């Protein structure tokens, strides 16, 4: 099922049951299930992703496949920046907090399938997306274009950083929260213009 926030240059295909699906051209596969998913000879753990081509998925369970005719290796190939900044919602429209007014961050529409909500984000190069520590869902992020960081902090202050996770195309970070959805202070920080997929699980 093609998700509603897909763009012509970036498709997000939600598979209720990934078994038997083939990936011919390169695609980022994210395992949304609680068990492992086999991509050809390789195994993706729950909520793990990677960039593949020319493989067949052979295990049951839900997955998302991200495809682009542009490929995922070169940010230079990404030409839709200005159009997205007009089309998608600025973060301050979604969360009208004073400190987000000048933040270079935009969000696509969000779609929910069962207990999983998904959307794309675009951040301009060098954007501090804001340190926060509250969500009522389990969140993960899958990098699609560009490079950025998911970072954890002891306090709500950038100089208290204690973990810095580099986000590169095809990579999904592990959940940051405990089973009862307690999060450390954390943020996304973009080095280059970035697009990523956000996935929120109701638990
Ligand atoms: Fe977060």
py3Dmol code that shows the C-alpha trace and the ligand (Angstrom):
import py3Dmol

protein = """\
ATOM      1  CA  UNK A   1       0.000   0.000   0.000  1.00  0.00           C
ATOM      2  CA  UNK A   2       1.484   3.286  -1.113  1.00  0.00           C
ATOM      3  CA  UNK A   3       1.305   5.660   1.856  1.00  0.00           C
ATOM      4  CA  UNK A   4      -0.550   8.933   1.272  1.00  0.00           C
ATOM      5  CA  UNK A   5       2.441  11.175   1.990  1.00  0.00           C
ATOM      6  CA  UNK A   6       4.523   9.577  -0.772  1.00  0.00           C
ATOM      7  CA  UNK A   7       6.016  11.948  -3.322  1.00  0.00           C
ATOM      8  CA  UNK A   8       6.697  11.231  -6.991  1.00  0.00           C
ATOM      9  CA  UNK A   9      10.427  11.208  -6.216  1.00  0.00           C
ATOM     10  CA  UNK A  10      10.089   9.248  -2.937  1.00  0.00           C
ATOM     11  CA  UNK A  11       7.622   6.407  -2.437  1.00  0.00           C
ATOM     12  CA  UNK A  12       6.795   4.850   0.914  1.00  0.00           C
ATOM     13  CA  UNK A  13       5.262   1.434   0.420  1.00  0.00           C
ATOM     14  CA  UNK A  14       3.689  -0.191   3.498  1.00  0.00           C
ATOM     15  CA  UNK A  15       3.639  -3.994   3.388  1.00  0.00           C
ATOM     16  CA  UNK A  16       1.228  -5.656   5.838  1.00  0.00           C
ATOM     17  CA  UNK A  17       3.042  -8.902   5.143  1.00  0.00           C
ATOM     18  CA  UNK A  18       6.429  -8.527   3.518  1.00  0.00           C
ATOM     19  CA  UNK A  19       6.815 -12.197   2.538  1.00  0.00           C
ATOM     20  CA  UNK A  20       7.415 -12.685  -1.180  1.00  0.00           C
ATOM     21  CA  UNK A  21       7.979  -9.009  -2.002  1.00  0.00           C
ATOM     22  CA  UNK A  22      10.882  -8.328  -4.345  1.00  0.00           C
ATOM     23  CA  UNK A  23      13.128  -5.277  -4.383  1.00  0.00           C
ATOM     24  CA  UNK A  24      14.640  -4.836  -7.853  1.00  0.00           C
ATOM     25  CA  UNK A  25      15.996  -1.280  -7.796  1.00  0.00           C
ATOM     26  CA  UNK A  26      17.571   0.026  -4.613  1.00  0.00           C
ATOM     27  CA  UNK A  27      15.202   0.503  -1.710  1.00  0.00           C
ATOM     28  CA  UNK A  28      15.423   1.105   2.012  1.00  0.00           C
ATOM     29  CA  UNK A  29      13.667  -1.695   3.885  1.00  0.00           C
ATOM     30  CA  UNK A  30      12.543  -1.099   7.451  1.00  0.00           C
ATOM     31  CA  UNK A  31      11.303  -4.060   9.469  1.00  0.00           C
ATOM     32  CA  UNK A  32       8.214  -2.866  11.380  1.00  0.00           C
ATOM     33  CA  UNK A  33       7.523  -6.234  12.979  1.00  0.00           C
ATOM     34  CA  UNK A  34       8.475  -7.523  16.406  1.00  0.00           C
ATOM     35  CA  UNK A  35      10.428 -10.456  14.954  1.00  0.00           C
ATOM     36  CA  UNK A  36      13.229 -10.611  12.428  1.00  0.00           C
ATOM     37  CA  UNK A  37      12.681 -10.237   8.687  1.00  0.00           C
ATOM     38  CA  UNK A  38      14.808 -11.913   6.022  1.00  0.00           C
ATOM     39  CA  UNK A  39      15.922  -9.844   3.053  1.00  0.00           C
ATOM     40  CA  UNK A  40      17.548 -12.370   0.740  1.00  0.00           C
ATOM     41  CA  UNK A  41      20.401 -13.920   2.765  1.00  0.00           C
ATOM     42  CA  UNK A  42      20.387 -11.075   5.259  1.00  0.00           C
ATOM     43  CA  UNK A  43      18.371 -10.671   8.430  1.00  0.00           C
ATOM     44  CA  UNK A  44      16.870  -7.451   9.744  1.00  0.00           C
ATOM     45  CA  UNK A  45      16.054  -7.394  13.444  1.00  0.00           C
ATOM     46  CA  UNK A  46      12.864  -5.742  14.664  1.00  0.00           C
ATOM     47  CA  UNK A  47      12.892  -2.010  13.775  1.00  0.00           C
ATOM     48  CA  UNK A  48      16.158  -2.345  11.870  1.00  0.00           C
ATOM     49  CA  UNK A  49      16.616  -1.090   8.298  1.00  0.00           C
ATOM     50  CA  UNK A  50      19.117  -1.192   5.469  1.00  0.00           C
ATOM     51  CA  UNK A  51      19.515  -0.274   1.818  1.00  0.00           C
ATOM     52  CA  UNK A  52      19.053  -3.256  -0.499  1.00  0.00           C
ATOM     53  CA  UNK A  53      18.653  -4.073  -4.170  1.00  0.00           C
ATOM     54  CA  UNK A  54      17.779  -7.233  -6.064  1.00  0.00           C
ATOM     55  CA  UNK A  55      16.506  -9.280  -3.112  1.00  0.00           C
ATOM     56  CA  UNK A  56      13.269 -11.006  -2.045  1.00  0.00           C
ATOM     57  CA  UNK A  57      11.782 -10.759   1.420  1.00  0.00           C
ATOM     58  CA  UNK A  58      11.143 -14.181   2.850  1.00  0.00           C
ATOM     59  CA  UNK A  59       9.758 -13.729   6.344  1.00  0.00           C
ATOM     60  CA  UNK A  60       6.305 -12.744   7.539  1.00  0.00           C
ATOM     61  CA  UNK A  61       5.543  -9.435   9.188  1.00  0.00           C
ATOM     62  CA  UNK A  62       5.022  -5.783   8.310  1.00  0.00           C
ATOM     63  CA  UNK A  63       7.687  -3.666   6.635  1.00  0.00           C
ATOM     64  CA  UNK A  64       8.067  -0.375   4.846  1.00  0.00           C
ATOM     65  CA  UNK A  65       9.986  -0.022   1.587  1.00  0.00           C
ATOM     66  CA  UNK A  66      11.263   3.416   0.540  1.00  0.00           C
ATOM     67  CA  UNK A  67      12.005   3.781  -3.159  1.00  0.00           C
ATOM     68  CA  UNK A  68      13.371   6.643  -5.222  1.00  0.00           C
ATOM     69  CA  UNK A  69      14.347   6.925  -8.855  1.00  0.00           C
ATOM     70  CA  UNK A  70      17.021   9.372  -7.649  1.00  0.00           C
ATOM     71  CA  UNK A  71      18.807   6.740  -5.586  1.00  0.00           C
ATOM     72  CA  UNK A  72      19.945   7.410  -2.029  1.00  0.00           C
ATOM     73  CA  UNK A  73      23.662   8.007  -2.307  1.00  0.00           C
ATOM     74  CA  UNK A  74      23.990  11.608  -3.464  1.00  0.00           C
ATOM     75  CA  UNK A  75      22.323  14.552  -1.811  1.00  0.00           C
ATOM     76  CA  UNK A  76      23.099  16.542  -4.975  1.00  0.00           C
ATOM     77  CA  UNK A  77      20.436  14.502  -6.715  1.00  0.00           C
ATOM     78  CA  UNK A  78      17.805  15.875  -4.372  1.00  0.00           C
ATOM     79  CA  UNK A  79      16.049  18.654  -6.272  1.00  0.00           C
ATOM     80  CA  UNK A  80      12.721  18.992  -4.490  1.00  0.00           C
ATOM     81  CA  UNK A  81      13.837  21.085  -1.518  1.00  0.00           C
ATOM     82  CA  UNK A  82      12.044  24.344  -2.304  1.00  0.00           C
ATOM     83  CA  UNK A  83       8.825  22.611  -3.355  1.00  0.00           C
ATOM     84  CA  UNK A  84       8.709  20.667  -0.088  1.00  0.00           C
ATOM     85  CA  UNK A  85       9.256  23.763   2.022  1.00  0.00           C
ATOM     86  CA  UNK A  86       6.071  25.166   0.462  1.00  0.00           C
ATOM     87  CA  UNK A  87       4.044  21.976   0.431  1.00  0.00           C
ATOM     88  CA  UNK A  88       4.860  20.447   3.825  1.00  0.00           C
ATOM     89  CA  UNK A  89       3.988  22.053   7.178  1.00  0.00           C
ATOM     90  CA  UNK A  90       6.577  24.090   9.013  1.00  0.00           C
ATOM     91  CA  UNK A  91       7.204  22.671  12.496  1.00  0.00           C
ATOM     92  CA  UNK A  92       5.958  25.898  14.113  1.00  0.00           C
ATOM     93  CA  UNK A  93       2.545  25.343  12.497  1.00  0.00           C
ATOM     94  CA  UNK A  94       2.359  21.911  14.138  1.00  0.00           C
ATOM     95  CA  UNK A  95       3.923  22.836  17.487  1.00  0.00           C
ATOM     96  CA  UNK A  96       3.443  26.607  18.004  1.00  0.00           C
ATOM     97  CA  UNK A  97       6.302  27.001  20.487  1.00  0.00           C
ATOM     98  CA  UNK A  98       8.364  30.208  20.344  1.00  0.00           C
ATOM     99  CA  UNK A  99      11.720  28.416  20.054  1.00  0.00           C
ATOM    100  CA  UNK A 100      10.588  26.570  16.893  1.00  0.00           C
ATOM    101  CA  UNK A 101       9.631  29.690  14.948  1.00  0.00           C
ATOM    102  CA  UNK A 102      12.935  29.924  13.073  1.00  0.00           C
ATOM    103  CA  UNK A 103      13.726  26.210  13.000  1.00  0.00           C
ATOM    104  CA  UNK A 104      14.352  24.889   9.468  1.00  0.00           C
ATOM    105  CA  UNK A 105      12.114  21.857   9.811  1.00  0.00           C
ATOM    106  CA  UNK A 106       9.073  20.754   7.760  1.00  0.00           C
ATOM    107  CA  UNK A 107       6.767  17.717   8.006  1.00  0.00           C
ATOM    108  CA  UNK A 108       4.735  15.851   5.414  1.00  0.00           C
ATOM    109  CA  UNK A 109       1.236  14.613   6.112  1.00  0.00           C
ATOM    110  CA  UNK A 110       1.080  11.769   8.602  1.00  0.00           C
ATOM    111  CA  UNK A 111      -0.627   8.436   7.952  1.00  0.00           C
ATOM    112  CA  UNK A 112      -1.658   5.885  10.562  1.00  0.00           C
ATOM    113  CA  UNK A 113      -2.004   2.174   9.833  1.00  0.00           C
ATOM    114  CA  UNK A 114      -3.233   0.275  12.888  1.00  0.00           C
ATOM    115  CA  UNK A 115      -0.886   1.242  15.713  1.00  0.00           C
ATOM    116  CA  UNK A 116       1.830   2.709  13.477  1.00  0.00           C
ATOM    117  CA  UNK A 117       1.961   6.373  12.368  1.00  0.00           C
ATOM    118  CA  UNK A 118       4.420   7.485   9.707  1.00  0.00           C
ATOM    119  CA  UNK A 119       5.542  10.689   7.979  1.00  0.00           C
ATOM    120  CA  UNK A 120       8.535  12.311   6.312  1.00  0.00           C
ATOM    121  CA  UNK A 121      10.525  15.220   7.750  1.00  0.00           C
ATOM    122  CA  UNK A 122      12.778  17.648   5.909  1.00  0.00           C
ATOM    123  CA  UNK A 123      15.458  19.630   7.794  1.00  0.00           C
ATOM    124  CA  UNK A 124      17.673  22.245   6.216  1.00  0.00           C
ATOM    125  CA  UNK A 125      21.427  21.881   6.749  1.00  0.00           C
ATOM    126  CA  UNK A 126      22.602  22.762  10.259  1.00  0.00           C
ATOM    127  CA  UNK A 127      19.193  22.617  11.916  1.00  0.00           C
ATOM    128  CA  UNK A 128      18.843  21.978  15.643  1.00  0.00           C
ATOM    129  CA  UNK A 129      15.415  20.308  15.710  1.00  0.00           C
ATOM    130  CA  UNK A 130      14.975  20.988  19.433  1.00  0.00           C
ATOM    131  CA  UNK A 131      15.858  19.061  22.601  1.00  0.00           C
ATOM    132  CA  UNK A 132      12.816  17.287  24.061  1.00  0.00           C
ATOM    133  CA  UNK A 133      12.043  14.286  26.240  1.00  0.00           C
ATOM    134  CA  UNK A 134       8.326  13.541  25.986  1.00  0.00           C
ATOM    135  CA  UNK A 135       6.380  11.334  23.596  1.00  0.00           C
ATOM    136  CA  UNK A 136       3.319   9.151  24.185  1.00  0.00           C
ATOM    137  CA  UNK A 137       4.583   6.693  21.568  1.00  0.00           C
ATOM    138  CA  UNK A 138       7.742   4.749  20.729  1.00  0.00           C
ATOM    139  CA  UNK A 139       9.568   6.634  17.975  1.00  0.00           C
ATOM    140  CA  UNK A 140      12.278   5.660  15.525  1.00  0.00           C
ATOM    141  CA  UNK A 141      13.720   7.533  12.532  1.00  0.00           C
ATOM    142  CA  UNK A 142      15.048   6.168   9.254  1.00  0.00           C
ATOM    143  CA  UNK A 143      17.487   8.395   7.373  1.00  0.00           C
ATOM    144  CA  UNK A 144      16.698   8.716   3.642  1.00  0.00           C
ATOM    145  CA  UNK A 145      18.913  11.537   2.305  1.00  0.00           C
ATOM    146  CA  UNK A 146      21.706  13.557   3.806  1.00  0.00           C
ATOM    147  CA  UNK A 147      23.534  13.084   7.088  1.00  0.00           C
ATOM    148  CA  UNK A 148      22.493  14.090  10.564  1.00  0.00           C
ATOM    149  CA  UNK A 149      22.616  13.008  14.185  1.00  0.00           C
ATOM    150  CA  UNK A 150      20.272  11.671  16.816  1.00  0.00           C
ATOM    151  CA  UNK A 151      21.713  12.882  20.092  1.00  0.00           C
ATOM    152  CA  UNK A 152      21.041  12.251  23.799  1.00  0.00           C
ATOM    153  CA  UNK A 153      21.657  14.717  26.622  1.00  0.00           C
ATOM    154  CA  UNK A 154      21.857  14.587  30.432  1.00  0.00           C
ATOM    155  CA  UNK A 155      19.884  17.822  30.619  1.00  0.00           C
ATOM    156  CA  UNK A 156      17.995  20.106  28.270  1.00  0.00           C
ATOM    157  CA  UNK A 157      21.201  21.685  27.088  1.00  0.00           C
ATOM    158  CA  UNK A 158      23.416  20.946  24.078  1.00  0.00           C
ATOM    159  CA  UNK A 159      26.585  20.988  26.183  1.00  0.00           C
ATOM    160  CA  UNK A 160      25.385  17.970  28.207  1.00  0.00           C
ATOM    161  CA  UNK A 161      25.506  15.578  25.230  1.00  0.00           C
ATOM    162  CA  UNK A 162      26.377  11.997  26.169  1.00  0.00           C
ATOM    163  CA  UNK A 163      25.560   9.978  22.992  1.00  0.00           C
ATOM    164  CA  UNK A 164      25.841  11.023  19.360  1.00  0.00           C
ATOM    165  CA  UNK A 165      24.432   8.643  16.720  1.00  0.00           C
ATOM    166  CA  UNK A 166      25.311   9.417  13.117  1.00  0.00           C
ATOM    167  CA  UNK A 167      22.354   9.062  10.752  1.00  0.00           C
ATOM    168  CA  UNK A 168      23.206   8.052   7.177  1.00  0.00           C
ATOM    169  CA  UNK A 169      20.908   6.939   4.330  1.00  0.00           C
ATOM    170  CA  UNK A 170      19.247   3.609   5.064  1.00  0.00           C
ATOM    171  CA  UNK A 171      19.999   3.639   8.813  1.00  0.00           C
ATOM    172  CA  UNK A 172      17.413   3.517  11.627  1.00  0.00           C
ATOM    173  CA  UNK A 173      18.433   4.233  15.205  1.00  0.00           C
ATOM    174  CA  UNK A 174      17.235   1.999  18.042  1.00  0.00           C
ATOM    175  CA  UNK A 175      14.353   3.291  20.202  1.00  0.00           C
ATOM    176  CA  UNK A 176      15.573   5.702  22.890  1.00  0.00           C
ATOM    177  CA  UNK A 177      12.753   5.043  25.363  1.00  0.00           C
ATOM    178  CA  UNK A 178      12.162   2.571  28.179  1.00  0.00           C
ATOM    179  CA  UNK A 179       9.208   0.167  28.121  1.00  0.00           C
ATOM    180  CA  UNK A 180       7.093   2.783  29.925  1.00  0.00           C
ATOM    181  CA  UNK A 181       7.995   5.428  27.309  1.00  0.00           C
ATOM    182  CA  UNK A 182      10.427   7.435  29.383  1.00  0.00           C
ATOM    183  CA  UNK A 183      12.871   9.217  27.090  1.00  0.00           C
ATOM    184  CA  UNK A 184      16.207  10.898  27.735  1.00  0.00           C
ATOM    185  CA  UNK A 185      16.544  14.474  26.502  1.00  0.00           C
ATOM    186  CA  UNK A 186      17.165  14.065  22.780  1.00  0.00           C
ATOM    187  CA  UNK A 187      17.132  15.832  19.437  1.00  0.00           C
ATOM    188  CA  UNK A 188      17.749  15.473  15.728  1.00  0.00           C
ATOM    189  CA  UNK A 189      20.522  17.659  14.322  1.00  0.00           C
ATOM    190  CA  UNK A 190      21.090  17.904  10.541  1.00  0.00           C
ATOM    191  CA  UNK A 191      24.569  18.326   9.072  1.00  0.00           C
ATOM    192  CA  UNK A 192      23.279  18.605   5.487  1.00  0.00           C
ATOM    193  CA  UNK A 193      19.790  19.032   4.065  1.00  0.00           C
ATOM    194  CA  UNK A 194      18.080  15.863   5.290  1.00  0.00           C
ATOM    195  CA  UNK A 195      14.953  13.847   4.715  1.00  0.00           C
ATOM    196  CA  UNK A 196      14.015  11.056   7.064  1.00  0.00           C
ATOM    197  CA  UNK A 197      11.041   8.847   7.860  1.00  0.00           C
ATOM    198  CA  UNK A 198       9.545   9.070  11.345  1.00  0.00           C
ATOM    199  CA  UNK A 199       7.688   6.042  12.662  1.00  0.00           C
ATOM    200  CA  UNK A 200       5.601   6.182  15.841  1.00  0.00           C
ATOM    201  CA  UNK A 201       4.336   2.997  17.479  1.00  0.00           C
ATOM    202  CA  UNK A 202       1.422   3.140  19.910  1.00  0.00           C
ATOM    203  CA  UNK A 203       2.392   0.721  22.675  1.00  0.00           C
TER     204      UNK A 203
END
"""
ligand_1 = """\
1
LIG
Fe 11.724 12.696 19.850
"""
view = py3Dmol.view(width=600, height=400)
view.addModel(protein, "pdb")
view.setStyle({"model": 0}, {"cartoon": {"style": "trace"}})
view.addModel(ligand_1, "xyz")
view.setStyle({"model": 1}, {"stick": {}})
view.zoomTo()
view.show()
